[in-house]
Amino acid sequence: MPTIPLQFSDEILVPHPLATVWSVLADMAEYPAWWPQYLFVRLLHAEPDLIGTEFTIRPYGWRSFLCRVTSFEQPACIRLQYDSNYMRGTAEWRLEPAQHGTRVIYAMDATTQDVMVYLTSFVVSLQGIHSSSIRAIFRCLARQLRRIDPLA
């Protein structure tokens, strides 16, 4: 089975201060409450300093994979390691100040040797599937930010 690269990047501009966006993204214990339900996020354990925090994501119709925080630079970046039987790699949340808020970027650099992913890649764009999920997370993030910072 060939190795399939999964290198994607998506971004959104939100009208909230960088510190506010950081506070939501760094609070991974709350991910299950605001992420899209069809991604089935489950916190395994949270570390006070983020490093070592682990959660699983199981997109509807797919197998779950583990995400572990490996490092961070407050308030600009949270780096994750993907580790599962079918997918390995890295991802990161990057935050950049923008003129009218914060630019939020999610970038992924992983590989898979999964038969289902391999066969799916012939029928639909893997980047399209990933971007659709990330856009859903961004919409949920924007709603969560409006809840905690309604005047922005």
Backbone bond lengths (Angstrom), bond angles and torsions (degrees), N, CA, C in turn:
res aa  C-N    CA-C-N  psi(-1)  N-CA   C-N-CA  omega(-1)  CA-C   N-CA-C  phi
1 M - - - 1.445 - - 1.528 108.88 -
2 P 1.333 118.01 126.46 1.471 119.96 179.78 1.521 111.96 -71.10
3 T 1.307 115.34 152.93 1.460 121.40 174.71 1.518 108.50 -80.15
4 I 1.313 116.50 132.87 1.463 121.88 -179.05 1.522 108.50 -108.88
5 P 1.341 117.36 121.84 1.468 119.12 177.18 1.521 110.64 -75.47
6 L 1.305 115.56 141.19 1.457 122.73 176.90 1.520 107.15 -125.03
7 Q 1.323 116.55 86.63 1.460 121.93 -177.27 1.527 108.24 -119.15
8 F 1.339 115.16 104.83 1.450 120.98 -174.55 1.521 109.94 -134.27
9 S 1.325 115.27 154.76 1.452 120.80 175.18 1.530 108.22 -147.91
10 D 1.319 115.79 133.54 1.464 121.90 177.95 1.518 108.14 -136.17
11 E 1.323 116.19 154.85 1.463 119.26 -178.97 1.516 111.45 -149.15
12 I 1.323 113.85 162.12 1.462 122.66 177.72 1.526 107.73 -147.36
13 L 1.319 116.09 150.98 1.458 121.89 172.09 1.525 107.06 -105.85
14 V 1.325 116.72 123.19 1.460 121.28 178.69 1.526 108.69 -114.65
15 P 1.339 117.98 143.00 1.467 121.20 -176.62 1.530 112.91 -84.90
16 H 1.308 115.70 50.66 1.467 121.17 -178.40 1.525 108.60 -132.89
17 P 1.321 117.34 151.22 1.470 120.45 178.89 1.532 111.67 -63.27
18 L 1.298 115.07 149.71 1.463 121.61 -179.29 1.525 111.28 -53.78
19 A 1.311 118.22 -42.65 1.476 120.94 -178.46 1.522 111.68 -62.19
20 T 1.314 117.48 -36.01 1.464 121.01 178.93 1.518 110.56 -68.76
21 V 1.324 116.57 -43.96 1.465 120.93 179.08 1.525 109.48 -63.26
22 W 1.321 116.13 -43.50 1.467 120.18 177.78 1.526 110.85 -57.44
23 S 1.326 117.07 -44.23 1.463 119.81 -176.30 1.530 111.16 -61.14
24 V 1.317 118.07 -34.73 1.469 121.31 178.90 1.525 110.24 -74.42
25 L 1.324 117.91 -47.53 1.469 120.07 -177.62 1.528 112.74 -68.83
26 A 1.323 117.63 -31.52 1.465 120.38 -179.35 1.530 112.77 -79.64
27 D 1.325 117.15 -13.13 1.462 121.19 179.18 1.533 109.08 -92.56
28 M 1.316 115.83 72.38 1.468 121.34 -173.69 1.520 112.87 -68.35
29 A 1.311 117.64 -20.13 1.460 119.98 176.14 1.526 110.97 -62.97
30 E 1.330 116.80 -22.89 1.465 121.43 -179.91 1.532 113.24 -92.28
31 Y 1.317 118.73 -6.66 1.470 120.25 -179.67 1.531 112.54 -51.33
32 P 1.337 119.36 -46.77 1.467 118.20 -178.95 1.530 113.22 -58.60
33 A 1.321 117.70 -26.18 1.462 120.81 -177.92 1.527 112.79 -77.93
34 W 1.338 117.85 -30.31 1.465 117.54 -175.06 1.527 115.14 -119.13
35 W 1.321 119.19 -14.44 1.477 119.45 177.09 1.530 109.51 -69.19
36 P 1.328 117.38 159.76 1.473 119.75 176.59 1.526 110.62 -56.56
37 Q 1.310 115.86 135.36 1.466 119.77 -176.56 1.516 112.63 -62.35
38 Y 1.322 118.46 -31.34 1.466 120.05 -176.85 1.524 113.09 -71.65
39 L 1.325 117.38 -4.66 1.467 119.88 175.92 1.528 111.93 -93.80
40 F 1.327 117.92 -8.29 1.466 122.96 174.81 1.533 112.39 44.11
41 V 1.326 116.22 65.76 1.462 121.68 177.37 1.523 108.61 -81.77
42 R 1.337 115.84 133.52 1.464 120.50 178.96 1.518 108.40 -134.82
43 L 1.322 115.56 119.33 1.464 120.79 177.14 1.515 108.95 -73.55
44 L 1.325 116.87 128.29 1.462 121.16 175.90 1.518 110.01 -90.43
45 H 1.315 116.62 -47.53 1.460 121.22 170.28 1.524 109.65 -165.49
46 A 1.327 114.49 148.07 1.460 121.56 -179.37 1.517 109.13 -112.23
47 E 1.297 115.55 136.18 1.462 121.78 176.47 1.529 108.56 -102.56
48 P 1.322 117.95 140.25 1.465 120.73 -178.43 1.523 113.32 -57.30
49 D 1.328 117.42 -33.00 1.469 119.75 -179.30 1.533 111.90 -99.94
50 L 1.318 118.74 16.54 1.467 127.02 178.77 1.523 113.94 75.78
51 I 1.328 118.25 -45.98 1.464 120.36 -174.80 1.528 109.75 -61.50
52 G 1.326 114.94 126.23 1.456 120.70 -177.79 1.524 113.52 96.40
53 T 1.325 117.65 -10.50 1.465 120.29 175.67 1.523 108.28 -59.89
54 E 1.327 116.23 135.57 1.459 121.08 -178.16 1.524 111.08 -130.31
55 F 1.327 114.25 140.02 1.454 120.44 173.21 1.517 108.18 -147.32
56 T 1.327 115.73 158.01 1.457 120.11 176.39 1.520 108.64 -110.56
57 I 1.311 114.00 152.57 1.461 122.49 173.31 1.521 106.36 -126.46
58 R 1.326 114.98 130.59 1.463 118.94 176.28 1.523 108.27 -129.63
59 P 1.345 115.98 88.68 1.466 118.40 179.03 1.524 110.62 -57.94
60 Y 1.308 115.96 141.04 1.456 121.20 -178.97 1.530 110.26 -49.97
61 G 1.322 116.33 127.39 1.456 121.49 178.40 1.523 114.91 85.20
62 W 1.332 118.03 -1.80 1.460 121.98 -178.96 1.522 108.76 -123.57
63 R 1.319 114.85 173.88 1.467 119.71 176.89 1.527 110.37 -86.11
64 S 1.311 115.39 158.62 1.459 119.45 -179.36 1.525 110.46 -79.01
65 F 1.323 114.19 158.59 1.459 120.74 173.94 1.518 108.69 -141.34
66 L 1.314 114.90 152.91 1.456 122.99 -176.62 1.526 110.12 -91.69
67 C 1.326 115.57 137.43 1.467 122.54 172.97 1.517 107.42 -119.47
68 R 1.325 116.00 130.47 1.466 121.66 -179.64 1.532 108.35 -128.68
69 V 1.329 116.40 131.78 1.458 120.12 176.19 1.522 108.24 -74.44
70 T 1.336 115.66 124.24 1.464 119.94 -178.99 1.523 112.56 -104.69
71 S 1.332 117.04 -27.74 1.463 120.15 177.47 1.523 108.76 -166.70
72 F 1.321 115.01 168.26 1.457 119.89 176.07 1.512 109.36 -157.36
73 E 1.313 115.52 158.16 1.456 123.69 172.71 1.517 106.30 -130.94
74 Q 1.321 116.04 98.86 1.461 120.71 -176.61 1.511 109.68 -70.32
75 P 1.294 120.81 132.60 1.461 130.00 -2.18 1.529 112.18 -105.41
76 A 1.309 118.23 41.42 1.463 119.32 -170.60 1.523 116.08 -113.58
77 C 1.330 119.04 -24.92 1.463 118.63 -170.54 1.530 111.56 -157.97
78 I 1.332 114.98 137.26 1.462 121.59 170.82 1.527 106.31 -124.73
79 R 1.327 116.68 120.47 1.469 121.17 -179.16 1.524 110.35 -100.37
80 L 1.327 114.74 136.15 1.461 121.78 -177.63 1.519 110.32 -121.85
81 Q 1.309 115.02 151.23 1.469 122.54 172.23 1.514 106.98 -112.41
82 Y 1.340 117.39 128.76 1.465 122.37 172.66 1.510 107.03 -92.75
83 D 1.310 115.91 133.64 1.460 119.30 -179.20 1.529 108.76 -146.81
84 S 1.317 115.90 113.34 1.460 120.77 176.03 1.518 108.20 -155.03
85 N 1.312 115.61 176.67 1.461 119.36 178.00 1.517 112.22 -67.28
86 Y 1.314 117.67 -22.71 1.454 119.00 -175.42 1.527 115.07 -118.14
87 M 1.344 118.51 -10.16 1.457 120.21 -179.88 1.519 110.53 -143.61
88 R 1.329 114.52 135.40 1.462 121.18 177.51 1.518 108.64 -138.43
89 G 1.318 114.97 145.19 1.455 118.32 177.38 1.512 111.54 157.20
90 T 1.319 114.90 -160.74 1.451 121.50 -177.25 1.523 110.11 -129.77
91 A 1.316 114.23 160.91 1.460 121.63 173.92 1.513 107.13 -150.78
92 E 1.315 115.65 163.88 1.453 117.79 175.52 1.517 111.38 -154.93
93 W 1.330 113.45 145.55 1.449 122.63 167.35 1.520 105.91 -91.37
94 R 1.333 117.81 125.44 1.461 121.61 174.67 1.521 108.59 -120.44
95 L 1.307 115.52 136.67 1.456 121.85 178.61 1.520 108.84 -120.05
96 E 1.338 115.30 133.66 1.461 120.86 178.68 1.517 108.53 -132.53
97 P 1.336 116.60 133.85 1.465 118.09 176.67 1.531 109.24 -63.88
98 A 1.317 115.43 141.75 1.467 121.03 178.01 1.523 107.72 -129.93
99 Q 1.311 116.27 167.56 1.459 120.99 -175.68 1.528 112.46 -56.60
100 H 1.314 116.88 -40.42 1.464 119.84 -177.17 1.514 111.97 -120.80
101 G 1.330 117.86 38.10 1.448 120.33 178.73 1.517 112.53 145.90
102 T 1.321 114.87 -134.90 1.466 121.33 -175.98 1.520 109.40 -135.29
103 R 1.302 115.07 134.13 1.463 121.55 173.36 1.528 106.94 -88.42
104 V 1.341 116.71 123.14 1.458 123.25 -179.48 1.523 107.56 -110.05
105 I 1.321 116.27 124.64 1.468 121.83 -178.01 1.521 108.44 -122.73
106 Y 1.325 116.01 134.53 1.454 120.66 171.65 1.519 106.84 -119.15
107 A 1.318 116.34 118.79 1.462 121.51 -179.14 1.519 109.39 -121.96
108 M 1.326 115.04 141.12 1.470 121.71 -176.64 1.518 108.87 -130.78
109 D 1.321 116.33 137.70 1.459 122.84 175.60 1.528 107.39 -136.93
110 A 1.318 115.70 93.81 1.464 120.67 -174.70 1.527 109.84 -137.33
111 T 1.320 114.74 174.03 1.456 121.42 174.51 1.525 108.77 -137.90
112 T 1.315 114.50 157.59 1.454 120.09 176.44 1.519 109.62 -142.76
113 Q 1.304 115.96 154.27 1.457 122.65 172.27 1.528 109.09 -125.25
114 D 1.325 115.68 26.03 1.462 122.18 -176.92 1.529 110.83 -77.16
115 V 1.310 116.64 131.59 1.460 121.87 -179.28 1.527 110.50 -61.44
116 M 1.331 117.83 -44.31 1.458 120.77 -178.56 1.532 111.42 -61.86
117 V 1.343 116.53 -43.83 1.459 120.45 178.52 1.529 109.33 -64.78
118 Y 1.308 117.18 -42.42 1.465 121.80 179.59 1.530 110.38 -58.84
119 L 1.323 117.77 -49.66 1.466 121.26 -179.13 1.528 111.24 -66.79
120 T 1.325 116.82 -38.83 1.461 120.86 178.46 1.523 111.11 -61.33
121 S 1.335 116.70 -35.04 1.468 120.40 -177.03 1.529 112.95 -63.30
122 F 1.330 117.93 -19.33 1.460 121.04 177.47 1.526 111.81 -81.99
123 V 1.323 116.52 -18.43 1.458 120.91 -173.47 1.524 112.27 -104.05
124 V 1.330 116.54 -41.71 1.464 121.39 -178.53 1.526 109.84 -134.78
125 S 1.299 114.84 163.65 1.464 121.31 178.74 1.520 110.07 -76.08
126 L 1.327 117.23 120.14 1.468 120.16 176.34 1.525 110.16 -63.20
127 Q 1.331 115.84 -36.71 1.460 118.95 177.13 1.526 109.79 -63.13
128 G 1.317 117.27 -38.75 1.460 120.39 178.19 1.513 112.09 -63.26
129 I 1.334 116.86 -42.42 1.467 120.82 178.13 1.525 109.83 -62.99
130 H 1.328 116.13 -47.28 1.461 120.05 -179.41 1.522 111.09 -63.15
131 S 1.322 117.37 -46.68 1.462 120.95 -178.78 1.520 111.58 -62.71
132 S 1.317 117.19 -36.01 1.462 120.56 176.93 1.535 110.49 -61.27
133 S 1.320 116.73 -43.89 1.470 120.44 178.24 1.523 111.36 -66.42
134 I 1.326 116.80 -42.29 1.470 119.69 -179.71 1.522 110.39 -66.15
135 R 1.341 117.84 -40.27 1.471 120.04 177.01 1.533 110.36 -61.09
136 A 1.333 117.51 -37.67 1.466 120.58 176.39 1.531 110.42 -64.04
137 I 1.331 116.81 -41.93 1.472 120.36 176.67 1.528 109.56 -62.82
138 F 1.337 117.29 -42.70 1.470 120.32 178.19 1.536 111.58 -60.41
139 R 1.344 117.75 -41.89 1.469 120.27 178.16 1.527 110.33 -61.76
140 C 1.324 116.02 -42.36 1.468 120.26 178.44 1.525 110.69 -67.00
141 L 1.323 117.11 -38.62 1.465 121.20 176.39 1.527 109.90 -60.65
142 A 1.326 116.61 -45.80 1.467 120.29 179.78 1.528 110.81 -60.38
143 R 1.333 117.64 -40.90 1.473 120.75 177.23 1.519 111.01 -63.92
144 Q 1.335 116.38 -43.87 1.467 120.72 179.59 1.531 110.27 -62.55
145 L 1.314 117.03 -40.95 1.462 120.57 178.55 1.528 111.20 -64.53
146 R 1.337 117.31 -39.99 1.468 120.14 177.82 1.534 111.19 -64.38
147 R 1.332 116.27 -32.68 1.481 119.53 177.98 1.519 111.54 -64.86
148 I 1.341 116.17 -42.37 1.462 118.56 -175.19 1.522 113.41 -92.56
149 D 1.335 117.25 -15.89 1.462 121.97 -177.70 1.531 108.69 -140.05
150 P 1.352 117.92 64.25 1.457 121.10 -171.51 1.529 114.70 -67.58
151 L 1.315 118.36 -18.29 1.465 120.71 -176.86 1.521 113.88 -88.22
152 A 1.301 117.13 -4.50 1.479 119.95 -177.92 1.510 110.76 -70.17
